[in-house]
Amino acid sequence: MSIWWSLHLRREAASVPLARRLLLGAMEAAGVDPDVSYDLSVALSEACANAVEHGGPVGAGPSGAGEFHVTAYLDDDMCRIEVTDHGPGFERGRGASRAAGADPTAWDGHRDGTHDGVHGGVHDSGHDGGHDGGHDGAHHPPEHGRGLFLIEALADHVDFRSRPGDGAVVCFDKLLKWKKDALLRVS
């Protein structure tokens, strides 16, 4: 059995908890282990927050710039979630990468949020929110960009895709664990 759902949401803050609650409700109804559901809901919240903040200009436009899309698939023992926005996209080769050994706590002081050549976020806003390195004179990572590292830590597989001029797609998968009394145990 497979379960699939899709949301078309406004790029506004209230959309983030809405998407999270719908995912958690679907996972609970399907009988997915609560720890797995929680991990996926945090990853989804980070991806949605990124789309809300960086996914394009506010207001609907001809390319849907005032909205973003969430699609979730439960198929066999895997859940795949895709969050698609209509922002500017991101530069090729720039995105958080566990495989590349990027460290979300290491910041080399670049105001664009780069970490030793690896960008800390698909849609990093290019500023560090006025952070001047802290009162102790040490450099600290900017607040932007950490969410993608969190998504990579919580998911089993992550793919960041750019559609220059028409947004980005954050896609992540996680192997599902089921509660013993799961009504919709996918087999």
N, C-alpha and C positions, 0 to 999 in steps of 0.2 A: 504494500500500500504506500502511496505517496500523498503528501499534503503540500499544497502550494498556495501562497497568498501574496498579494501585491498591494502596496499603498502608494498613493500619489498625495504628497503632503506639501503644505505651504512651508516656505523657508522662514519659520518663526520658532521661537524657543519652545512653545507649547507642543510642537510636533515631536520633540525628542522623547518626553515621557510617554506620549501616546503610543509611539512605535514600540517603545520598550515594554509597556504594559500589554499591548496586543501580542507581542512575541511571548512574554511570560505566560499569558493566558493560554495561548495555543500549545506551548510546551507542557503546561500543567495538564491540560485536557488530553494531550497525547500520551502522557505518562513518562515524560523525560525526567531523568534524575535532576533534582533541584540544583545541585552544584553545577552541572553542565548548563542548565537553563540560565543560571545567574551569570556564568562566564559569557555566554552568548549575549545576554541582555546588556552587560557592561560594554562589550565590544560594539554592539549595535548602537548604544547611546553615544559612544565616541565617534563612530562613523557619521551618525546623524548630526551631531553637534558640529562636526567639520563641514558637512554639507550646508547646514544653516548659516554658519559663519562665513564660509568662503565659496559657496556654490553659485554665485552670480549676483547681479543687482537685484534689489528688492523690487517686487512688483512683477506681475506676469508680463512676459514678452513673447515674441513670436516663437522663440525656442524653448519656452517653458522656464525661463530664468527665475521666476518667482516660486518655483516648486522643486522638490526632489522626489526620488522614488526609492522605495524599499521593497525588495522581493525576497521572500524566504521559501526555501524548499526543504522538506524533510523527505528523504528518499532512502530506503533501506535503513542503514544505521548512521547516516550522514545528514547533517544540516548545512546548507549553503545559504548565506545571506549576501545580497548585493545592495549597495547604496549608490545611487547614481545621481549626480547633480548636473547643472548646466552652467557651471562657472568657466573660468579661463583654462582649466586643465592644469597641467604641471609639466615641467621640463622632463624630457626623456632621461631615464637613469636616476631620477631624483625621487626618493621615497625611503622610508625607514626600511631597514633590512637586517633581520637577525642573522641571515646567512653571510652578510658582508661584515659582520662583527661590529655593527654600529652600537654605540653605548649611549642610551638616552640620558645618562647623567653627565656625560662628557661634553662640554661646550667649549669651543675654541675662541669664543668671543665675537664670532661673526654676527652682525645684526640681522642677516637674512635667515638665521636659524640653522645654518649648515653645521654639520658635525664632521669635521675632517673630511669634507668632500661628499658626505652623505647627508641629504636633506632630511631634516627632522619632521617633515610633514608634507603631505601631498599638496595642501593648499596653504602652506605657511604664509601668514599675512605680511612677512617681510619686515616686521618690527618686533621688538621684544617688550612691548607694552611699557616702555620708559624705564625698564630695568637697567640700572647702571652698574651692575656687578655686585651689589650688596654693600652693606656698611663695613664689612671686614676687608674690602678691597679684592676679594676673590671673585672669580667669574662663576656665575651660576647659570644653569640652562634656562632659556626663555620658557614661558608657560606654553607657548604654541609649539605643536609638534609632538608632544608626549603621547597624545592619544593613539597615534599610529603604532608606536612601540607597544602600547598597552594592548591594542588589537592583536598584534603579532604574538604577544605573550599568552593571550587567552585562546587563540584559535590554533588549529592544527596546520592550516595552510592559508596564506593571505596573498592576494594579487591586487596590485594597484595599477589601474590602467588609465591613461590619459587620452582624452579626445580633444586635442588643442582647439580652443575656441568654442567647444561645446561640452566642456565639463570633464569629470573624472568618475571612475567607478572604483569603489572599494569592495572587493569580494573576499569573503572568508568562509572557511569550512571548519567544522568540528565533528569528530566522531561522537555519536550519541550513546549515552548509557540510559538504561530504562529502569523505572521502578518495577518491583516485582508484580504489582497489581495494574500495570499499564493497560489501559483499554485499547489503545491503538498501536500496540507493539508491532513495529514494522519488522517483517521477517523475510 
